[in-house]
Amino acid sequence: MDLSEFNQLSTDDARTTLRPCLDVDRWIDGVVSARPFSSVEAALEAARTSAAPLTDDEINQAMSHHPRIGEKAEGSSAEAAHSSREQAGLGALDGDVQERLAAGNAAYEERFDRVFLIRAAGRSPEEILAELQRRMANTDTDELAEVGEQLIQIAALRLEGILA
Ligand SMILES: NC(=O)NC1=NC(=O)NC1=O
């Protein structure tokens, strides 16, 4: 849809449109209430700043919608479609990278007890692996903050796709 359609959506329809971007009510309401936007960039800026930083509870709730990096998104939900598109950008992972990513995901889950989440769009598999290694050294607190930032980056990219 275009920006004027988004600006004119009812509050409920705007909320429904935004939920697959980030399943956090405070973020959704922040973007919905900032309408009408004068430009797509203004809408994206609202998406990048609304509800930031996310709380631990909001992060944990939002995380349930994200498949592992390198794994096919399950189901036919809007979130799954977004994830598939974002991960398609990784291209066909060669065997070695696929294995290293699977091993990295397992190590990350062991260390932080959640799926490794990263904004995949615009990143090569090698960059994602490097980020995974770097973040393994984070404290729990620092890592949770990074996850929150990545969720918001993904949300803004998803909104950009919706408004394209
Ligand atoms: N585990 C993940 O990082 N998942 C994802 N990253 C994205 O950019 N989209 C996803 O679904």
Ligand as a Chemical Component Dictionary entry (heavy atoms), coordinates in Angstrom:
data_LIG
# 
_chem_comp.id                   LIG 
_chem_comp.type                 NON-POLYMER 
_chem_comp.pdbx_formal_charge   0 
_chem_comp.three_letter_code    LIG 
# 
loop_
_chem_comp_atom.comp_id 
_chem_comp_atom.atom_id 
_chem_comp_atom.alt_atom_id 
_chem_comp_atom.type_symbol 
_chem_comp_atom.charge 
_chem_comp_atom.model_Cartn_x 
_chem_comp_atom.model_Cartn_y 
_chem_comp_atom.model_Cartn_z 
_chem_comp_atom.pdbx_ordinal 
LIG N1 N1 N 0 16.666 -15.464 13.475 1  
LIG C1 C1 C 0 16.628 -14.391 12.662 2  
LIG O1 O1 O 0 17.536 -13.560 12.667 3  
LIG N2 N2 N 0 15.531 -14.270 11.835 4  
LIG C2 C2 C 0 15.363 -13.223 10.967 5  
LIG N3 N3 N 0 16.189 -12.231 10.653 6  
LIG C3 C3 C 0 15.585 -11.429 9.705  7  
LIG O2 O2 O 0 16.056 -10.439 9.167  8  
LIG N4 N4 N 0 14.350 -11.933 9.422  9  
LIG C4 C4 C 0 14.163 -13.049 10.194 10 
LIG O3 O3 O 0 13.164 -13.791 10.246 11 
# 
loop_
_chem_comp_bond.comp_id 
_chem_comp_bond.atom_id_1 
_chem_comp_bond.atom_id_2 
_chem_comp_bond.value_order 
_chem_comp_bond.pdbx_ordinal 
LIG N1 C1 SING 1  
LIG C1 O1 DOUB 2  
LIG C1 N2 SING 3  
LIG N2 C2 SING 4  
LIG C2 N3 DOUB 5  
LIG C2 C4 SING 6  
LIG N3 C3 SING 7  
LIG C3 O2 DOUB 8  
LIG C3 N4 SING 9  
LIG N4 C4 SING 10 
LIG C4 O3 DOUB 11 
# 
